Amino acid sequence: QVQLVESGGGLVQTGGSLTLSCAASGIISDAYTMAWFRQAPGKEREWVASIMARDDADYADSVKGRFTMRRVYTENAVYLQMNNLQLEDTAVYYCYAVQGRANYWGQGTQVTVSS
């Protein structure tokens, strides 16, 4: 059974930084694509960043240049370094893993940016 557990969310002022972590347990091979999504109140869940197997990270335009996703294969973990946070970054952030038909979501971690 695969489990994804996020941590690192919290309350931060605009311009601040947070680092989210996602620890994967179970059978998560290097072939899985790992991603971060977020869902703001009243909005649909949206893709933030992803790393395919042994590839570079891709980012949504809204976070490019401010967020950095890192994957540590030896730890079975991914991280999302978020800098220069803005009010519109407030959301629940979810970790996601997918390979073929197998896909898994974490429970989410709240990020709140205040002015």
C-alpha positions as CSV (number, residue, x, y, z in Angstrom):
1,Q,0.0,0.0,0.0
2,V,1.4,3.3,-1.1
3,Q,1.2,6.3,1.3
4,L,2.1,9.9,0.7
5,V,2.5,12.1,3.8
6,E,3.0,15.8,3.4
7,S,4.3,18.2,6.0
8,G,5.7,21.7,6.3
9,G,2.7,23.8,5.8
10,G,1.8,26.7,8.0
11,L,1.2,30.5,8.2
12,V,3.6,32.9,6.6
13,Q,3.6,36.5,5.6
14,T,3.8,37.7,2.0
15,G,7.3,37.5,0.7
16,G,8.2,34.7,3.1
17,S,9.3,31.1,2.5
18,L,8.2,27.6,3.3
19,T,9.4,24.1,2.4
20,L,6.9,21.3,2.0
21,S,7.9,17.7,2.3
22,C,6.3,14.6,1.0
23,A,7.4,11.2,2.3
24,A,6.4,8.2,0.2
25,S,6.1,4.7,1.7
26,G,5.3,1.5,-0.1
27,I,6.3,0.7,-3.7
28,I,7.3,4.0,-5.2
29,S,9.9,3.4,-7.8
30,D,12.0,5.9,-9.7
31,A,9.7,5.4,-12.6
32,Y,6.8,7.2,-10.8
33,T,6.1,10.8,-11.7
34,M,5.9,12.9,-8.5
35,A,4.0,16.1,-8.4
36,W,2.6,18.9,-6.3
37,F,-1.0,20.2,-6.7
38,R,-2.8,22.8,-4.7
39,Q,-6.4,23.8,-4.1
40,A,-7.5,27.2,-2.9
41,P,-10.9,27.8,-1.3
42,G,-13.7,27.7,-3.9
43,K,-11.3,26.8,-6.7
44,E,-10.4,23.6,-8.6
45,R,-7.3,21.7,-7.7
46,E,-4.4,22.9,-9.9
47,W,-1.0,21.5,-10.9
48,V,2.0,23.3,-9.4
49,A,5.1,21.3,-10.3
50,S,6.2,17.8,-11.2
51,I,9.2,15.6,-11.8
52,M,9.1,12.6,-14.1
53,A,11.5,9.7,-13.7
54,R,15.1,11.1,-13.4
55,D,14.1,14.2,-15.3
56,D,14.0,18.0,-14.5
57,A,11.1,19.6,-12.7
58,D,8.4,21.4,-14.6
59,Y,6.5,24.3,-13.1
60,A,3.2,26.1,-13.5
61,D,3.7,29.6,-14.8
62,S,2.3,31.1,-11.6
63,V,5.1,29.7,-9.5
64,K,8.0,29.6,-12.0
65,G,11.0,31.3,-10.5
66,R,9.7,31.2,-7.0
67,F,9.1,27.5,-6.3
68,T,11.7,24.7,-6.6
69,M,10.8,21.0,-6.5
70,R,13.4,18.5,-5.6
71,R,13.3,14.8,-5.5
72,V,15.5,12.7,-3.3
73,Y,15.4,9.1,-4.6
74,T,17.3,7.6,-1.8
75,E,14.8,9.0,0.7
76,N,11.7,8.3,-1.4
77,A,10.7,11.9,-0.9
78,V,10.0,15.1,-2.7
79,Y,10.3,18.7,-1.5
80,L,8.8,22.0,-2.6
81,Q,10.8,25.0,-1.7
82,M,8.5,28.0,-1.9
83,N,10.0,31.5,-1.9
84,N,8.4,35.0,-2.2
85,L,5.0,33.6,-1.2
86,Q,2.0,35.7,-2.2
87,L,-1.6,35.8,-1.0
88,E,-2.7,33.8,-4.0
89,D,-0.5,30.9,-3.0
90,T,-2.8,30.2,-0.1
91,A,-4.1,26.7,-0.6
92,V,-4.0,23.1,0.5
93,Y,-1.0,21.6,-1.1
94,Y,-1.2,17.9,-2.1
95,C,1.6,15.5,-3.1
96,Y,0.7,13.1,-6.0
97,A,2.4,10.0,-7.4
98,V,1.5,8.4,-10.7
99,Q,2.7,5.6,-12.9
100,G,0.3,4.2,-15.5
101,R,-3.0,3.5,-13.9
102,A,-1.6,3.6,-10.4
103,N,-2.0,7.0,-8.8
104,Y,-1.9,8.2,-5.2
105,W,-2.7,11.4,-3.3
106,G,-1.5,12.6,0.1
107,Q,-3.8,14.1,2.6
108,G,-2.7,17.7,2.0
109,T,-1.0,20.4,4.0
110,Q,-2.4,23.9,4.5
111,V,-0.3,26.9,3.4
112,T,-1.7,30.3,4.4
113,V,-0.1,33.5,3.3
114,S,-1.1,36.7,5.1
115,S,-0.4,40.3,4.4
